[in-house]
Amino acid sequence: MARRRLPPPLASADLPQEVSVAVLSGEPVGGLPAGARDFVRPPVARVAAESAAEAALRDLSREMQALRDQGRVVVSLPLGAVRESHLLRDRLASDPEEFAALVASIRGHGQRTPIEVTELSPGHYGLISGWRRLHALRDLAQSEPGRFGTVLALVRSPESAADAYVAMVEENEIRVGLSYWERARVAVRTAQAGVFPDEREALRRLFAGASRSRRSKIGSFMTLVQALDGVLSWPAALPERSGLSLAQALAADPALAPRLRASLQATPAASAEEEQQQLQSFLEGLSASAAPPKARKAEALRETFPGDLWLEARGAQVVLGGAGLTSEVVARITRLLRGETAG
């Protein structure tokens, strides 16, 4: 039986230009010379290449998912998919000038820094940090929905609610510092919500990076939050010095808190300045009532006597003088005071 002689293998140099292109792209090309199709995509090589590509794609997919779970991949989310009320917010208000500057920056250059969110359910996310950026984008979306309908975000997976609050506070501490009232309020509110076992632990965990002095001041303002939260209209504007003085007074006498609340509710302030003046007047009233009464200056009572003598009473003192004050008069007065009779 005669053996069939196989044609010699083709070299790439012997293939037409379109075949060389097919070799590089991996696409089949019709009308090739005998043996050219096998040269372009041998079955075993093709299966091996496809398997390797699938394995690489799976590895890449796993790596991307791991990076996403670690919050290291920036994703684009619809603005409506982010719920800002997921956490109790620490920031009560935003400075109008700073917020306007942020809006102008995003309008001109786009969102440069992503917000941080956590996935609540497929397609729904809770805001961790980036409250101002989210609100700025929502304001811009009202006028340019096509351009500002999404927000760049890092999807975090905090192990607990406490970790989520720590991330929120740390981000605000780094970017735009909170007022002492806002810091104290988030510590009080998270403890009340059961995120932390008590207020002391909330203060320690949320502000672990703060100095001892700052944590002490935040702790003092927590006394104010407990007494006046919901009563003050501009609490974040309360100066540090006034707040510390007021906190010290309330800590010394807890009965003062109901009095102050009633006073503020009876005469609501029309502005932050007026509210601060009300608190300052309250402090001054406490200082005046606590000060010891000033001693009244004794009025001098003067009386004259025959023989050119005069007597002046100055409080607890009696002064006797005049040209008639002789040694004999002094002796008589002395015997009188001793209860002796004249000899």
Secondary structure, DSSP 8 states (H G I E B T S, - for coil): -----------GGGS-HHHHHHHHH----SS--TTHHHHHS-HHHHHHHHHHHHHHHHHHHHHHHHHHHTT-SEEEEEGGGEEGGGS--S-----HHHHHHHHHHHHHH---S-EEEEEEETTEEEEEE-HHHHHHHHHHHHH-TTTSSEEEEEEE--SSHHHHHHHHHHHHHHHS---HHHHHHHHHHHHHTTSSSSHHHHHHHHTTTS-HHHHHHHHHHHHHHHHHTTT-SSGGG--HHHHHHHHHHHHH-TTHHHHHHHHHHHS--SSHHHHHHHHHHHHHHHHHHHS--------EEEEEETTTEEEEEETTEEEEESTT--HHHHHHHHHHHHT----
